[in-house]
Amino acid sequence: MNKNTFLILLTACVGLYVVGSFMIPLMDIDAAQYASISREMLERNSFLQVFDLGKDYLDKPPMLFWLSALSMKIFGIQDWAYRLPSLLFLAVALFSTYQFAKLYYGITTARLATIMLACSQAFFLIAHDVRTDTMLVGWVMLSIYLLAYWSEQGDTNKSKNKFFFLAIMALAGGMMTKGPVAIVVPILAIAPHWISQKKWAYFYKPIYIPGILLLALLLFPMSWGLYQQYDLHPGKLINDRPIKSGLEFYYWTQSFGRYTGQNYYKEMGYFTFLLENMFWSFLPWIFVFLWALFSKGFAIIKTGFFNSSNELISFFGFVLTYLVLSRSQAQLPHYIFVVFPLAAILTASHWDQVLWNNRVFSKTLKAFWGFHLFIFSILIIAAYLIATLPFGRTHWVSLVIGILIFAFIIKQFFSNHSIGQKWFYISVSLMIGVNFFMNTHFYPNLLNYQWGNQLAQVAGSNHWDKDKLVLYKIPNSNAFHFYGKHVFKNVKDSLKLNQGDWVITDRVNDASLRKQFSNSIMHYSSVRFHVTMLSLPFLNPNTRVQETTPFEVVELIK
């Protein structure tokens, strides 16, 4: 892959990230919640003590909120401004992946790995559905690259220690983004490589003492905020559980408590959960990745762990992290995204060695290629359905772009490129094509059924009094608080409602309210749907109405 092709493909992927950031509203729950917390942090001017809708918040560290609040202070309360810092950290992840792969494998593998990561389904998703993992993946991969580069420099290189201290800063940034996992993953990745290379001195270098002190110094502001908010006021309820110490919760319970049973969350705690979700999140590379992973493992066994002169960071970084995460009592699909850069490097190095210049079809390779052609066919059909069926036909300009991408795929299929090059370019083109329709057509239309963002727009356009709006027996929408630029009251007891309140409620609840407030006036009605719980009946326009829930805005008058 030449430099121009690499830059074109990378620009196309990053361009789609930006398009999604501007065109797709924030989704409930996590992305909209974190945006709402960031907006509230800016409004309160409270950067060390974190609040969510006026209540103490302890679930995630503050780095995402700090940077997003700063971005919104500069650019205004906009969803793209909330996403901007996280997008920059996706760029950091891509840069670090490129540099790491170049350090150990060369320019071709570096370019392949970067594009594989950039056009994986996970990256297209977390570029707009921004959670702490979007930022975490950048911090973690940067720290792994810097530690690897530092350890590969000879001891005679006196300037190399600056890379160690930069790595410490990245580790601190990661810990302030999602906790101790940000330091666990680099250790799991780097330590086995040092052991295999018999670099015993790297386990007790004097430089670690100032490194630990720097880490503690960087973590101090966040730790002090936790101490002030919780340790000085023990007994505050988080998830209906009293918290004795915010420091203990952050540094132990939230991460390691998932193994001891101390953590509140218990979901999807079985071994293969993360792997099962990789079959969609690491598309279109997942099957070649598994091939690469097992090939690397067999090579290590064959040559011997201590006899291997190859890079082992990507292999053990992925495998050991997976084993640790899979033992947790609470797992979500995006937890494994933190090591997707390592998965991309493993896949790219194998692709470069086995597929990139290969023009010979063995029976096994021919069957594998045929299987992927089947997957490609499914993706093409999916792109067509996304562009035409659930929400009507997309704009003609988008259809033209889709046709051009399809023509490029056909051209690649019949080109004189090697099988690995055809395979790669078709895969990348399909992922760009599918996510082009997702970001410009599917998600923007889907989010019209999320009540929070659509009602906030209506309220703003009609200049409704925000202080009068009250949520009553309707699922909370953080998108409503964010786009409404206000913390709205949420009432569960009808006795706490007053005449003159503008109540947002489902229609079934509205009927009971009209008995209590018989002269109430309806100002708005629409339907809502939990957009993260997609179903075939909802995607079918003919049966969608049966899947949605009517809701109304009613002014209470007795």
DRENKE-71316 format. One record per atom (N, C-alpha, C): x, y, z. Coordinates in steps of 0.1 Angstrom, whole numbers, plus 5000, padded with zeros to 4 digits. Layout:
BEGIN
XYZ ...
END
This chain:
BEGIN
500849885000 500050005000 500950125000 500750214990 501550334989 501050444998 501850545000 501450655010 500150725006 499950744993 498750814989 497550734992 497550604989 496450524991 496150515006 497150505014 497050505029 496350625034 496750745029 496250865034 494750885029 494450845017 493050855012 492150765021 492550645023 491650555031 491550605046 492650655051 492550705065 491650825066 491850915056 490951035055 489551005054 489250895046 487850855044 487250805057 487950735065 487550685078 487350795088 488350875089 488250995099 487151085094 487051105081 485951195076 484551145080 484351015080 483150955085 482950975100 483950965107 483850995122 483351135124 483851235116 483451375117 482051395113 481651325102 480251335097 479351285108 479651175114 478751115124 478651205136 479751275139 479751365151 478851485149 478651525137 477751645134 476351595131 476151485125 474851445120 474051355130 474651285139 473951195147 473851255161 472551265166 472351305180 472951205190 473251255202 473751165213 472751055217 473150935219 472250825222 472250805237 471050785243 470950745257 471350595257 472050545267 472150605280 473550675282 474550605279 475950645283 476350775277 476350785264 476950895257 476151025261 474851015261 474051135265 474251175280 474451065288 474651095302 475951165305 477051115298 478351175300 478351315294 477651345283 477551475278 476851565288 475751515294 474951595304 475851625316 476651525321 477451545332 478551655329 479051655317 480051745313 479451885312 478251895307 477552025306 477252075320 476851985329 476552025343 477852065350 478951995348 480252035354 480652175350 480452215337 480752345332 479852445338 478552415339 477552505345 477752535360 478152425367 478352445382 479752495385 480652485375 482052525377 482652435388 482252305388 482752215397 483452105390 484752115390 485652025382 486251905391 486251925404 486851815412 485751725418 484551785419 483351705424 482351695413 481951565410 481151545398 479751515402 478851575394 477351555397 476651515384 475651435386 474751395375 473351425378 472751535371 471451575374 471251615389 472251685394 472251735407 472651635418 472851515414 473151405424 474651365423 475251325434 476651275434 476851165424 477951175416 478251075406 479651025408 479750885408 480950825412 481350715402 480550685392 480750565384 481950575375 482350685370 483450705361 484350815366 485650805363 486650915366 486351035358 486951155361 486551275355 487151315342 488151245337 488951295325 488051335313 487151245310 486251265299 485351395301 484951405314 484051525317 484951655317 486151645322 486951765322 487251815307 487651725299 488051765285 486851805277 485651735279 484451765272 483851905276 483951925290 483552055295 484352165289 485652145289 486552245283 486252275269 485952165261 485652185247 484352265245 483352235254 482052305253 482152445258 483152475267 483352615271 483952695259 484752625251 485352695239 484352705227 483652595225 482852595212 481352595215 480852595228 479452605231 478952465234 477652465239 477052335243 476552275230 477352195224 477052125212 477451975213 476751885207 477151745208 478451715201 478751785190 480051765184 481251815193 480951925201 481951975210 482251875221 481151815226 481351705236 482251595230 481951555218 482751445211 484151475207 484451605205 485751645199 486951595207 487051605220 488251545227 488351395225 487251325225 487351185223 487751145209 487351225199 487751205185 489351225184 489851325191 491251345191 492051225197 491451165207 492051045213 491950915204 490950915195 490950805185 492050835176 492350955172 493550985164 494850945171 494850965184 496050925192 496250775191 495050705192 495150555191 495650515178 495150575167 495650545153 497150575152 497550695157 498950735156 499850635163 499450595175 500250505184 500350365178 499250325172 499150195165 500150195153 500150295146 501050315134 502450305139 502850385149 504250395154 504650265160 503850205167 504150075173 504449965163 503549955153 503749855142 504949885134 505150015131 506350055124 507650015131 507650035145 508750005153 509249855152 508249765151 508549625152 508349555138 507549605129 507249535117 507549605104 507649735104 507849805092 506649885087 506849955076 505850055071 504649985066 504749875059 503549815053 502549765064 503149695074 502249645085 501749765093 502449875094 502049985101 500750045094 500850065081 499750115074 498550025074 498749895072 497649795073 496949805087 497749805097 497149805111 496349925113 496850045109 496150165111 494850175104 494850125092 493550125084 492650025090 493149905093 492249805099 491549855112 492349925120 491749975132 490750085129 491150175120 490250285117 488950245111 488850135103 487650105097 486949985103 487449945115 486749845123 485349895127 484349815129 483049865132 483049925146 483849885155 483949945168 484350085168 485350115159 485850255159 484750345152 484050295142 482950385136 481950405146 481650305155 480650325165 481050425176 482250405182 482550485194 483050625190 483150645177 483450785173 482250875175 481050825174 479850905177 479150865190 479150745193 478550695206 479650695217 480050825220 481250845228 481050805243 481850715247 481950675261 483350685266 483650645278 485050665283 485950575275 485450465269 486350375262 486950445249 486250535244 486750605232 488050675236 488150745247 489350815251 490350715257 489850615264 490750515270 491650445260 491150405249 491950335239 493050415234 492950555233 494050635230 495150645240 494750665253 495650665264 496450535265 495750425264 496350295267 497350265255 496950275243 497850245232 499050335232 498850465235 499950555236 500950515247 500450475258 501350435269 502150305265 501450215258 502150085254 503250115244 502950205234 503950245224 505150315231 504850405240 505950485246 506850395255 506250295262 506950205270 507750115261 507150065250 507949975241 509050055235 508850175230 509950255224 511050275234 510650315246 511650335257 512450215260 511850095261 512649975264 513449925252 513149965240 513849915228 515150005226 515250125232 516350205231 517550155240 518750165235 519850115242 520050205255 520750145265 521050215277 521950335275 522650335263 523550445260 522850565255 521550555252 520750665247 520250745259 520850855262 520550935274 519251005273 518751025261 517451105260 516251015260 516450885262 515350795260 514350805272 514850845284 513950845296 512750945294 512851035285 511751125284 510451045279 510750935271 509650855267 508950775278 509750745288 509250675300 508350775308 508750895309 507950995317 506651035309 506751035296 505551055288 504650935289 505150815290 504350695292 503650705306 504250755316 503650775329 502550875328 502650975321 501651075319 500451015312 500750925302 499650855295 498950765304 499650695312 499050605322 498150675332 498550795336 497750875345 496550925338 496650965326 495551005318 494450895316 494950775314 494050665312 493350625325 494150635337 493550605350 492450705353 492650835349 491650935352 490550935341 490650835332 489550815322 488650705326 489250585330 488450475333 489050385344 489950435352 490450365363 491650275361 491950185371 493150105371 493350015359 492249995351 492449915339 493449975330 493650105330 494550175321 495950145324 496250105336 497650065340 497849915339 496749835342 496749695341 497049645327 496449695317 496549655303 498049675298 498649785300 500049805296 501049705303 500749685316 501649585323 501449445317 500249405315 500049275309 500649255295 500649375288 501249365275 502749365275 503349455283 504849475283 505649365290 505149335302 505849245311 506249105304 505349035298 505748915291 506848925281 506749045274 507749065263 509149085270 509149165281 510449175287 510949045293 510048965298 510548835303 511048745292 510348745281 510848665269 512148705264 512448835265 513748895260 514748895271 514348845283 515248835295 515748975299 514849075298 515249205302 514849225317 515549155325 515249155339 515449285346 516349365341 516649495347 515549585346 514649565336 513549655334 512449635345 512549535353 511549525364 511949595377 513149645378 513549715390 514449835387 514149915377 514950025374 514750145384 515750215388 515650325397 514650435392 514550445379 513650545373 512150535377 511850405382 510450385385 510050465398 510950505406 510650575418 510150715414 510850795406 510250925402 509050905393 508950795386 507850765378 506550745386 506650675397 505550655406 505150785413 506150865417 505850995422 505151085413 505551085400 504851165390 503451115388 503250985388 501950935386 501050975398 501550965410 500751015422 500451155421 501351235416 501151385415 500051415405 500051345394 499051365383 497651325388 497651215396 496351165401 495851245413 496651335419 496251395431 494951485429 494851565419 493651645418 492351565419 492351455411 491151375411 490951305424 492051255430 491951195443 491451285454 491951415453 491451515463 489951545462 489551545449 488051565447 487251455452 487751335450 487051215456 486951225471 488151255477 488251265492 487251365497 487151485491 486351595495 484851555494 484551485483 483151465480 482551345487 483451245490 482951115496 483551085510 484851085510 485551035522 485251125534 485051255532 484751355542 483251345546 482451275537 481051265540 480651115538 481151025546 480850875544 479350855545 478850755537 477450715538 476650765527 477150845518 476450885506 475950765498 474750765493 474250655485 474550665470 475250565465 475450545451 474950415447 473950415437 473250295433 472650225445 472050315454 471350265466 472250195476 473550215474 474550155484 475350265491 475550265504 476350365511 477850355507 478450465504 479850465501 480650525512 481550445517 482450485528 483550575523 484150535512 485250605507 485250615491 485250735486 485350745472 486650695466 487750715474 489050665470 489050515469 488550455479 488450305478 487650255467 486450325464 485650285453 486350295440 487050405438 487650425425 488850335423 489750325433 490950255432 490850105434 489750055439 489549915442 488149865437 487049905443 485749845441 485349845427 485449965420 484949975407 485649885397 486949845399 487649765390 487749625395 488549605407 488749475412 487549425419 486649505423 485449455429 484549375420 484849385407 484149295398 484449155399 485649125406 486048985408 485748945422 485649035431 485448995445 483948995449 483149055440 481649065442 481249185449 482249285452 481949405459 481249505449 481449485436 480949585427 479449565425 478749675423 477249675422 476849605409 477549615398 477149555386 477449415384 476549335379 476749195377 475949155364 476549155353 475949125340 476849065330 476448975322 477148915311 478548855316 478548795327 479748745333 480248605329 480248585316 480648445312 481848465302 482648355300 483948365294 483948415279 482948365272 482948395257 482148525253 481648595263 480848715260 481548815251 482748855255 483448955247 483848905233 484248775232 484548715219 483348715210 482248675215 480948675207 480648815201 480948915209 480649055205 481749105195 482849045195 483949085185 483549045171 482548945170 482148905156 481449015149 480949115156 480449235149 481349355151 481949365163 482649495166 484049495159 484649375156 485949375149 485749335134 484549345129 484349335115 485149445108 485649405096 485549285088 486749195090 487549215101 488849145103 488849035113 487649005119 487648915130 488148775127 487848715115 488248585112 489748575109 490248675102 491648675099 492448705112 491848785121 492448805134 492548675142 491548595142 491648465150 492648375144 492748375131 493848305123 495148355128 495348485128 496648545132 496948515147 495948525155 496148495169 496648355172 495948255166 496448115168 497748095161 498048155150 499348135143 500448185152 500148305158 501248365167 501448275179 500348225185 500448135196 501248015193 500947945182 501647825178 503147855175 503447975169 504848015167 505648025180 504948085190 505648105203 505947965209 504947875208 505147745214 506247665206 506247685193 507247615185 508647655187 508847795188 510247845190 510647845204 509647845213 509947855227 509747995232 509148015244 508948145249 510148235250 511248175255 512448245257 513348255245 513048175235 513848175222 513248265212 512048315214 511348405204 512048535204 512448575192 513048715190 511948815185 510748765183 509648845178 508948935188 508249025184 507449115193 506349035199 506149035212 505148955219 504149045226 504349175225 503449265232 502049265228 501849255214 500449255209 499749125213 500449015212 499848885215 499448875230 500348895239 500048885253 499248995258 499349115252 498549225256 497049195253 496749135242 495349095239 494948975247 495648875247 495248745253 495048765269 496048815275 495948835290 494848935294 494749035286 493649135289 492349065287 492148985277 490948915275 490648825286 491648745291 491448655302 491048725315 491648845317 491248925329 489848975328 489549035316 488249095315 487148995315 487348875309 486348775308 486048705321 486848725331 486648675345 485748765353 485548885348 484748985355 483248945356 482648975367 481248945369 480349045361 480949145356 480149245348 480949285335 480349255324 481049275311 480049345302 480549435293 479849495283 480649485270 479949485258 480749465246 481949555244 481849685248 482949775245 484149765254 484049675264 485249665273 486449615266 486249535256 487349475249 488049565239 487349685236 487849775226 489149825229 489549835242 490849885247 492049815240 491849695237 493049615231 492749595216 491849665209 491649655195 492849695187 493649805192 494849835185 495849715184 495949645195 496849525195 496249415186 494949395185 494349305176 494649345162 494549475159 494849515145 496249495141 497149515151 498649485148 498849345145 498249255154 498449105151 497849075138 496749125134 496149095121 496949145110 497449265111 498149335100 499549265098 500149225108 501449155107 501349025100 500248945104 499948825097 499548845082 498748945080 498248975067 499449015058 500449085063 501549125055 502449005052 502548915061 503448795059 502748695050 501448675052 500848555045 499948595033 499348715034 498348745023 498648855014 499348955018 499449085011 500049064997 501048984995 501648964982 501348824976 500448754982 500248614979 499348604966 499748534956 499048514944 498648364942 499048284952 498748134951 497648094960 496648034954 495447984961 495647844966 495847824979 495747684984 494347654986 494047524988 492547494990 492047555003 492847565013 492347625025 492147775023 493047845017 492947985014 491848015005 491647934995 490447954986 489147944993 489047845003 487847835010 487647955019 488747995025 488648115034 488248245027 488748255015 488448365006 486948365002 486548244999 485148224995 484148255006 484548215018 483748255030 483648405032 484748475030 484748615031 483948685020 483948625008 483048674997 481648665001 481248565009 479848545014 479548665024 480548685033 480348795042 480248935035 481048945025 481049075017 479649095011 479048985006 477748985000 476649035010 476848975022 475849015033 476049165036 477249215036 477449355039 476949445028 477049405015 476449475004 474949485005 474349365008 472849365010 472449455022 473249445033 472949535044 473049675041 474049715033 474149855029 472949905021 472549815012 471349855003 470149865012 469949775021 468749775030 468749905039 469949935044 470050055053 469650175045 470150185032 469950305024 468550315019 467750215019 466450215012 465150185021 465250085030 464050035036 463650095049 464350095060 463850125073 463250265074 463950365068 463450505069 463350575055 462950485045 462850545032 464150555025 464150595012 465350595004 466150725008 467450695009 468350805012 468450905001 469051015003 469251124993 469951074981 469651124969 470251074956 471751084956 472251194963 473651214963 474351094971 473751054981 474250944989 474250814981 473150794973 473050674965 474150674954 474450794949 475550794939 476850764945 477050814957 478350774964 478350624967 477250564971 477150424973 477450344960 476950394949 477150324936 478650334933 479250444935 480750464932 481550364941 481250354953 481950264962 481750114957 480550084953 480249944948 481049924935 481150024926 481950014914 483449984917 483950054927 485350034931 485549894936 484549844944 484649704949 484749604937 483849624927 483849534915 485249544908 485749664907 486949684900 488149614907 488049624921 489149554929 489049404927 487849354926 487649204925 488249154912 488149224901 488649184889 490049244885 490649304895 491949364893 493049254893 494249304890 495449214890 496149214903 495549274913 496249274926 496349134932 497149114942 497248984949 495948964957 495748844961 494548804968 494448894981 495648914988 495648985000 495249134998 495649184987 495349324984 493849344980 493349254972 491949254968 491149244981 491449144989 490749125002 490649245010 491849305012 491949425020 491149545015 491349575002 490649694997 489149674996 488649554993 487249534993 486649545007 487349485017 486949495031 486849635036 487849715033 487849855037 486749935030 486549915017 485549985010 484149955015 483949825018 482549785023 482249845036 483249855045 483049905058 482750055057 483550125048 483250265046 481850285040 481450205031 480150215024 479050195034 479150085042 478050055051 477950175062 479050215067 478950315077 478750455072 478950475059 478450605053 476950615053 476250505050 474850505051 474350505065 475050435074 474650445088 474750585094 475850655091 476050785097 475250895091 474950885078 474250995071 472750965070 472350845072 470950815069 470250735081 470850625084 470150535094 470150605108 471250635114 471250685128 470550815129 470750915120 469951045121 468451015121 467950925113 466550895113 466050815125 466950725129 466650645141 466450725154 467350825155 467450905167 466251005168 465451015157 464151095158 463151025167 463350895170 462450825179 462950825193 464150885196 464550905210 463951035215 463051025225 462251135228 463051255234 464151235240 464851345246 465351455237 466051415227 466651505217 465551575209 464551495205 463451555196 462651655204 462351625217 461551715225 462351835229 463651825232 464451945235 464452045223 464451985211 464452075199 463052145199 461952075201 460652135201 460552245212 460952215224 460952305235 461752435232 462852415226 463652535223 463052615212 462452555202 461852625191 460652705195 459952645205 458652715210 458952795223 460152805227 460552885239 459752855251 459552715254 458852675266 459652715278 458952735289 459652765302 460252635307 461552625308 462152505312 461852465327 461652565335 461452545349 460052475351 459152485341 457852425343 457752285338 458752245330 458752115324 459152005335 458351905336 458551795346 458351665339 459351575342 459151435337 458351355348 457351285343 456551205352 456351065346 456850965353 456650825349 456950795334 458050855330 458550825316 460050805318 460650705311 462050675312 462950805310 463850825320 464650945319 465450945306 465651065300 466551075288 467551185291 468851145293 469851235295 470051325283 469651275271 469651365259 468751485261 467651475268 466751585270 467451685279 468151645289 468751745298 469951805291 470651735282 471851795275 471351895265 470451845256 470051935245 469152045250 468452025261 467652125267 468452225275 469752185278 470652275285 470052315299 469552205305 468852235318 468752095325 468652105339 468351985346 466851985350 466151905343 464651905345 464251815356 463151855363 462651785374 462051645370 462251545378 461751415375 460951375387 459551365385 458651335396 458051195394 457951115405 457350985404 456050975411 455751075420 454551075427 453651185422 452351155418 451451255412 451151355422 451151325435 450851425446 451851545446 453051525440 454051625440 453951715428 452951685419 452751765407 451851885411 452051995405 451252115408 450652175395 449552255398 448952315387 449952415380 449852415367 450852495359 452052415354 452352295360 453452215355 453152165341 454152165333 454052105320 454651965321 453851865321 454251725324 454551655311 455751585311 456151495300 455851355305 454951285298 454551155303 454051075292 454050935294 453450845284 451950865284 451250835273 449850865271 449050795282 449450675286 448650595295 448650665309 449750725312 449850805325 449050935323 449050995311 448251115309 446851095312 446250985309 444850955311 444550965326 445450905335 445150915349 445351055354 446251135348 446451275353 445251355350 444551335339 443451415335 442251405345 442251295352 441251285363 441551375374 442851395377 443251485388 443251625383 443651655371 443651785365 442751785352 441451805355 440451775344 440551875332 441051995334 441152095324 442452105317 443252005318 444652005313 444652025298 445752085293 445852115279 447052045273 446951975262 448051905256 448751995246 450052015248 450752105239 451552025229 451851895231 452651825221 452451675223 452451605213 452351455213 453251395203 453851285206 454751215196 454851065201 455850995195 456050855199 457550845202 457850745211 459250725215 459550575213 460950545213 461350405212 462750405218 463050295225 464450285230 465350235219 466150335214 466850315201 467950215202 468450185214 469450075215 468949935216 467549925216 466949795216 466149765203 466949775192 466349755179 465749615177 464649615170 463949495167 463449495152 463249375146 462849375132 461449435130 460449425140 459249495138 459349645138 460349695146 460549835145 461149885132 462149805127 462749845115 461849835103 460749755104 459849745093 458849855095 458749955085 457850065086 456450025088 456049915083 454649875083 454249825097 455149785106 454849735119 455449825130 456149935126 456850015136 455950075146 454750115142 453850185152 453550105164 453549975162 453249875173 454349875183 455549915179 456749905188 457050035195 456350145191 456650265197 455650295209 455950395217 455150425228 454750575227 453450605227 453050745226 453350825239 453750945238 453951035249 453451175246 453251245257 452651385255 453251485264 453051605261 453451715270 452151785274 451751785287 450451825291 450651935302 449952045300 449952155310 448852125320 449152105332 448252065343 447352185347 446052165345 445052265350 443852195356 443452235368 442352165375 441052215370 
END
